[in-house]
Amino acid sequence: MFGLWFSIIGLIFGVICSYTAKEKNRAQKEWFILGFIFSALSLLLLLILPDIKDDSYTTIILEKLN
């Protein structure tokens, strides 16, 4: 019974992580797998990471290096 609950929760978090990764221009398949295995931890990490298309973070770092 525990395995069934683990699978259901893993699928739910996997789908949520996959959708969030798509919105942030990140790899959907990899984030689905991470969401399935690590559940809320991977979702939290994904929400903390900046968007890939957002150049403001890269610009700030490049300005500090120069």
PyMOL commands that set and color helices and strands:
alter all, ss='L'
color gray80, all
select helices_A, chain A and resi 2-23+28-38+40-48+56-65
alter helices_A, ss='H'
color red, helices_A
deselect
rebuild
show_as cartoon
